[in-house]
Amino acid sequence: MSTFVSDTLNVMNRELKPVWREPMAVVFAMIQPLVFLGLFAPLLPEMATGGGSALQWFVPGIVAMTALMGASFTGANLMEEMQSGSHERQLVSPLGRPALLVGRALKEVVPMLMQVAIIVAVVTPFSFDLHLGGVLAAAALLSVFSVGVGALSFALALASKGEDWMFWTIQQTLLFPALLTAGVLLPIDGAPRWLEVVSMLNPMTYVVDAARALFAGTWPADVILQGAAGAAIVAAVGLLVGVRAMRRSS
């Protein structure tokens, strides 16, 4: 266990070095979420947000969208390493293969937390009530979710094995339906029954609902537990699939 932990920390530290060298890349990655905030939030009617501030309802969804999109793109970095031969050199190193996957997945938490801080800093001067405890709890929940999505993205990159088109086709095919059916941009209330069923089967739906409750400063136990269960399921499935794919990697 101590070897696994030390290997994981070494891999995580290696993966974070580009982030520390170029922190502005995290800022530039925020352009799209901030554009969504500026264009979508004013269009939301009061009935959609429960009569409250549109930002109060929309910001947690944008934060969840940022976590999903950032983590889902990480497999692209692994594909570049496979093409350059860096991945193969790591496979023959003394590092354990599970640690190679888990360390990479944990690295995704740091840029996500930086982006959450940027979004909250931008919207707080406007009609957004900051509840710091709820924001921190939601960030912890989204961290668990990001680890699972990142591991799944790495597993997809390993399965694609140099076929970039396969990775991007599957990633894009799954990404936007997951966002839309989770109610990130628009409420699902009043949607057709089939869409409501799909939303109920989407673990991200419960993560977003929990994040919205926490950002609002409320702590409903049932909503938070469902969100935690959704994030834990994604993390467990992602790590299980990712570690299995890494063990089989050659």
LUMMAR-868238 format. One line per field, with one value per residue (C-alpha): residue in one letter; x negated, y, z negated; residue number from 1. Coordinates in Angstrom, 3 decimals. Layout:
N
residuo = A ...
X = X ...
Y = Y ...
Z = Z ...
num = NUM ...
***
This chain:
250
residuo = M S T F V S D T L N V M N R E L K P V W R E P M A V V F A M I Q P L V F L G L F A P L L P E M A T G G G S A L Q W F V P G I V A M T A L M G A S F T G A N L M E E M Q S G S H E R Q L V S P L G R P A L L V G R A L K E V V P M L M Q V A I I V A V V T P F S F D L H L G G V L A A A A L L S V F S V G V G A L S F A L A L A S K G E D W M F W T I Q Q T L L F P A L L T A G V L L P I D G A P R W L E V V S M L N P M T Y V V D A A R A L F A G T W P A D V I L Q G A A G A A I V A A V G L L V G V R A M R R S S
X = 0.000 -2.848 -4.467 -1.178 -0.679 -4.219 -3.986 -0.633 -1.999 -5.036 -2.816 -0.484 -3.444 -4.769 -1.407 -0.991 -4.305 -2.854 -0.025 -2.484 -4.635 -1.704 1.075 2.548 3.682 6.239 7.446 7.766 9.760 12.351 13.326 16.074 17.686 17.653 19.264 21.970 22.519 22.834 25.166 27.318 27.954 29.853 32.142 33.355 36.881 37.552 39.821 36.891 34.722 37.415 37.808 34.242 31.148 30.353 26.669 27.384 28.985 26.676 23.207 23.189 24.183 21.361 18.905 20.066 19.797 16.234 15.339 16.820 15.284 11.850 11.670 13.086 10.346 7.478 7.283 5.996 2.797 2.308 2.737 -0.054 -2.281 -1.507 -2.451 -5.722 -6.685 -6.590 -3.739 -5.625 -8.680 -6.492 -5.023 -8.466 -9.419 -9.233 -5.998 -2.924 -0.415 2.566 0.579 -0.003 3.751 4.796 2.078 3.173 6.821 6.100 4.164 7.443 8.708 6.231 7.187 10.849 10.462 8.605 11.435 14.080 12.220 12.079 15.790 16.846 14.555 16.056 19.742 19.637 19.768 23.019 26.332 24.686 24.714 21.478 21.835 18.214 18.902 21.331 18.940 16.118 18.384 19.545 15.913 15.073 18.030 16.977 13.392 14.560 16.627 13.655 11.414 13.900 14.414 10.665 10.047 12.720 11.127 7.744 9.357 10.954 7.577 5.980 8.810 8.475 4.754 3.612 6.949 7.595 10.859 12.290 11.466 12.933 16.045 16.950 15.992 18.094 20.997 21.232 20.213 23.073 25.954 24.510 24.485 27.943 29.732 28.149 29.939 26.718 27.870 31.659 34.037 35.372 38.695 41.518 39.405 40.874 41.132 38.369 35.992 36.849 36.073 32.702 31.979 32.780 30.303 27.536 25.343 24.314 27.911 27.611 24.152 25.485 28.561 26.352 23.977 26.893 28.189 24.741 24.031 27.337 26.218 28.736 27.815 30.684 29.426 31.249 30.055 26.456 26.391 27.716 25.076 22.334 23.570 23.593 20.037 18.839 20.358 18.659 15.336 15.558 16.530 13.945 11.085 12.100 12.264 9.181 6.944 8.030 7.205 3.849 2.926 3.622 1.767 -1.299
Y = 0.000 2.421 1.707 2.324 5.636 6.850 5.793 7.548 10.761 10.623 10.230 12.988 15.324 14.580 15.266 18.539 20.045 21.421 23.021 24.821 25.889 27.318 28.274 30.668 27.620 27.017 30.612 30.367 27.138 29.219 31.321 28.966 28.470 32.222 32.829 30.323 32.217 35.524 34.298 31.582 32.844 36.014 33.884 31.675 32.610 32.986 29.941 27.792 28.889 28.705 32.479 33.072 34.456 32.888 32.836 30.990 28.187 28.317 28.619 25.138 23.633 25.461 24.295 20.699 21.153 22.426 19.403 16.979 18.592 19.033 15.447 13.960 15.599 14.135 10.971 13.140 13.758 10.010 9.507 12.029 10.110 6.831 8.362 9.780 6.568 8.176 5.922 2.750 3.906 4.414 0.928 -0.654 1.583 0.341 2.306 0.140 0.291 1.081 4.034 5.287 5.484 6.738 9.408 10.761 10.748 12.572 15.239 16.372 17.581 20.477 22.309 21.730 23.386 26.309 26.765 26.630 29.412 31.541 31.123 31.931 34.986 36.274 35.865 36.864 40.647 40.102 38.585 35.523 34.729 33.070 30.267 29.221 26.033 24.810 25.702 23.743 20.732 20.869 21.115 17.967 16.177 17.253 16.171 12.595 12.833 14.223 11.355 8.843 10.713 11.186 7.461 6.625 9.060 7.349 3.946 5.200 6.491 3.102 1.316 3.680 2.762 5.512 5.839 9.474 9.597 6.807 8.622 11.937 10.364 8.430 11.292 13.863 11.435 10.851 14.286 16.520 14.091 13.682 17.468 18.090 15.225 16.270 19.621 21.629 24.306 23.975 22.444 18.982 19.751 19.450 17.484 14.465 11.337 9.498 12.390 12.407 8.677 9.211 12.030 9.775 7.179 9.773 9.861 13.418 14.554 13.825 15.405 18.623 18.669 18.263 20.983 23.387 22.729 23.253 26.411 27.783 27.215 24.459 20.972 18.586 15.180 13.154 15.309 15.395 11.643 10.989 13.316 11.618 8.211 9.359 10.729 7.595 5.307 7.238 7.186 3.467 2.437 4.753 3.513 -0.125 0.157 2.382 0.200 -2.900 -1.199 -0.017 -3.517 -4.821 -2.004 -3.006
Z = 0.000 -0.856 2.514 4.312 2.491 3.180 6.849 7.185 5.677 7.985 11.052 9.864 9.278 12.769 14.383 12.457 13.588 16.866 14.855 12.557 15.514 17.489 15.033 17.598 19.587 16.833 17.177 20.965 20.547 18.639 21.650 22.818 19.357 18.763 22.162 21.236 17.978 19.785 22.531 20.952 17.414 18.483 20.682 17.833 16.697 12.964 13.003 14.144 11.243 8.583 8.499 7.307 8.981 12.331 11.410 8.183 10.213 13.240 11.661 10.038 13.393 15.156 12.492 13.011 16.790 16.382 14.257 16.794 19.857 18.305 17.068 20.286 22.399 20.377 22.467 25.307 23.306 22.928 26.671 27.287 24.860 26.641 29.981 28.616 26.820 23.374 22.240 23.177 21.204 18.142 18.488 18.141 15.201 11.584 11.110 10.571 13.386 11.112 9.753 13.307 13.785 10.341 10.241 13.607 12.547 9.270 11.159 12.752 9.384 9.178 12.421 11.585 8.165 9.753 12.243 9.489 7.662 10.827 11.585 8.018 7.953 11.216 10.273 6.577 7.280 9.160 8.002 6.507 2.796 1.747 -0.787 -1.232 -3.180 -0.539 2.284 0.626 0.067 3.695 4.856 2.869 4.465 7.951 7.222 6.704 9.889 11.865 10.802 12.214 15.481 15.910 15.390 17.970 20.417 19.988 20.473 23.700 24.915 24.199 26.025 29.008 29.242 31.583 33.429 32.545 34.464 32.302 29.064 30.182 31.736 28.587 26.273 28.117 28.568 24.812 23.520 24.612 23.916 20.404 19.942 21.331 19.575 16.253 16.508 16.558 19.005 18.853 16.302 17.078 15.383 17.889 20.382 22.213 20.088 21.974 21.348 17.645 17.488 19.194 16.752 13.798 15.108 15.494 12.328 13.142 12.567 8.858 8.649 10.216 7.944 4.869 6.084 6.598 3.093 1.566 3.566 2.289 -1.295 -1.996 -3.176 -2.293 -3.422 -0.764 2.155 0.893 0.275 3.784 5.227 3.215 4.367 8.004 7.753 5.936 8.582 11.399 9.513 8.693 12.230 13.776 11.597 12.038 15.832 16.009 13.837 15.753 19.060 17.733 16.553 20.066 21.788 23.780
num = 1 2 3 4 5 6 7 8 9 10 11 12 13 14 15 16 17 18 19 20 21 22 23 24 25 26 27 28 29 30 31 32 33 34 35 36 37 38 39 40 41 42 43 44 45 46 47 48 49 50 51 52 53 54 55 56 57 58 59 60 61 62 63 64 65 66 67 68 69 70 71 72 73 74 75 76 77 78 79 80 81 82 83 84 85 86 87 88 89 90 91 92 93 94 95 96 97 98 99 100 101 102 103 104 105 106 107 108 109 110 111 112 113 114 115 116 117 118 119 120 121 122 123 124 125 126 127 128 129 130 131 132 133 134 135 136 137 138 139 140 141 142 143 144 145 146 147 148 149 150 151 152 153 154 155 156 157 158 159 160 161 162 163 164 165 166 167 168 169 170 171 172 173 174 175 176 177 178 179 180 181 182 183 184 185 186 187 188 189 190 191 192 193 194 195 196 197 198 199 200 201 202 203 204 205 206 207 208 209 210 211 212 213 214 215 216 217 218 219 220 221 222 223 224 225 226 227 228 229 230 231 232 233 234 235 236 237 238 239 240 241 242 243 244 245 246 247 248 249 250
***
